[in-house]
Amino acid sequence: YALGIHPLLVPRAQDADLQVLDAELALRKSDPRLVAVGEIGLDYFVPALTESPMRERQEHFYREQLKLARKHGLPVILHVRRSADKLLKHLRELVPEGGWSGIAHAFNGSQQQAMAFIKLGFKLGFGGAVTFEP
């Protein structure tokens, strides 16, 4: 399992939830079933989440959860919806010792973006959207 605050839940989340997440990650660190922090990321598809102040709030929760993953030495499961470049920017700024690992879930970006995630240590997950006709 993974623990994290999904970007679609950010409108209801409080900053105190980040402290709760930190405590839960510490408490469960020895549980071999805990495999990642996630699903975290940015969702720039849902209109209500793309405008200020919600866009900045999503970025805040994403960055803070990246810091928690780094602190607890856990991979991350990324929610990448029309936000690959911004996700990559923050990943590059917060690289942990030893680098990142994790999955860019339901990836549907460009080849250049795919290579950037792979270079940072991520695997790519592909959902049903990969079968859609252009």
C-alpha positions in Angstrom: 0.0 0.0 0.0 0.9 3.7 -0.3 0.0 6.6 1.8 -0.4 10.1 0.5 -2.8 13.0 -0.3 -4.1 12.7 -3.8 -4.3 16.0 -5.7 -8.1 15.6 -6.2 -8.4 15.6 -2.3 -6.3 18.8 -1.9 -9.3 21.1 -1.8 -10.5 19.3 1.4 -7.0 18.8 2.9 -5.5 20.8 5.7 -1.8 21.5 6.3 -2.2 19.5 9.5 -2.9 16.5 7.3 0.7 16.6 6.2 1.8 16.3 9.8 -0.6 13.3 10.2 0.9 11.8 7.0 4.5 12.3 8.4 3.5 10.5 11.6 1.8 7.6 9.8 4.8 7.1 7.6 7.1 7.0 10.6 4.8 4.6 12.4 4.5 2.3 9.5 8.0 2.4 8.2 8.8 -1.1 9.4 5.7 -2.5 7.6 6.9 -4.3 4.5 3.6 -3.7 2.8 4.2 0.1 2.8 5.8 0.6 -0.6 5.5 4.3 -1.4 4.2 7.8 -0.8 1.3 8.2 -3.2 -0.6 8.8 -5.2 0.7 12.4 -5.1 1.1 14.9 -7.8 -0.7 17.6 -9.8 -3.9 17.5 -11.7 -4.3 20.3 -14.3 -7.2 18.6 -16.0 -10.0 19.3 -13.5 -10.9 23.0 -14.1 -11.5 23.8 -10.4 -7.9 22.7 -9.7 -6.2 24.7 -12.4 -6.8 28.2 -11.3 -5.4 30.2 -8.3 -5.3 29.6 -5.4 -6.0 25.8 -5.9 -3.1 25.4 -8.4 -0.6 26.8 -5.9 -2.2 24.7 -3.1 -1.7 21.5 -5.2 1.9 22.4 -5.7 2.4 23.0 -2.0 1.0 19.6 -1.1 3.0 17.9 -3.8 6.3 19.5 -2.7 5.7 18.8 1.0 4.9 15.1 0.2 8.0 14.8 -1.9 9.9 16.0 1.1 8.2 13.4 3.2 9.1 10.7 0.7 12.7 11.9 0.8 12.7 12.0 4.6 11.3 8.5 5.0 13.3 7.0 2.1 10.3 5.9 0.1 9.5 5.8 -3.6 6.6 7.9 -4.9 3.6 7.1 -7.0 3.0 10.2 -9.2 -0.4 11.5 -10.4 0.5 13.1 -13.8 -2.4 14.8 -15.4 -1.4 17.6 -17.8 1.3 18.4 -15.3 4.4 16.5 -16.3 6.7 19.5 -16.8 5.8 21.0 -13.4 6.1 17.7 -11.6 9.6 17.3 -13.2 10.6 20.7 -12.1 9.9 19.9 -8.4 11.4 16.5 -8.6 14.7 18.0 -9.9 14.7 20.6 -7.1 14.2 18.0 -4.4 16.3 15.0 -5.5 17.1 12.8 -2.4 20.5 11.3 -1.8 20.5 8.2 -3.9 18.0 9.6 -6.4 14.2 9.1 -6.9 12.4 6.0 -7.5 8.7 5.3 -8.2 6.1 5.3 -10.9 4.6 8.0 -13.1 1.1 6.6 -13.0 -1.1 6.6 -16.1 1.6 8.5 -18.0 0.5 10.1 -21.3 3.1 12.8 -21.9 5.6 13.3 -24.7 8.6 11.1 -25.4 10.9 13.9 -24.0 8.9 14.0 -20.8 9.0 10.2 -20.6 12.8 10.2 -20.9 13.0 12.9 -18.2 11.0 10.8 -15.7 13.1 7.7 -16.6 16.3 9.6 -16.2 15.2 10.6 -12.7 14.6 7.0 -11.7 10.9 6.5 -12.5 9.1 3.8 -14.3 6.1 4.7 -16.4 2.6 3.3 -16.0 0.2 3.4 -18.9 -3.5 3.4 -18.5 -6.3 2.9 -21.0 -5.7 6.3 -22.6 -2.7 4.9 -24.4 -5.2 3.0 -26.6 -7.2 6.1 -27.6 -7.0 7.2 -31.2 -5.5 10.7 -31.7 
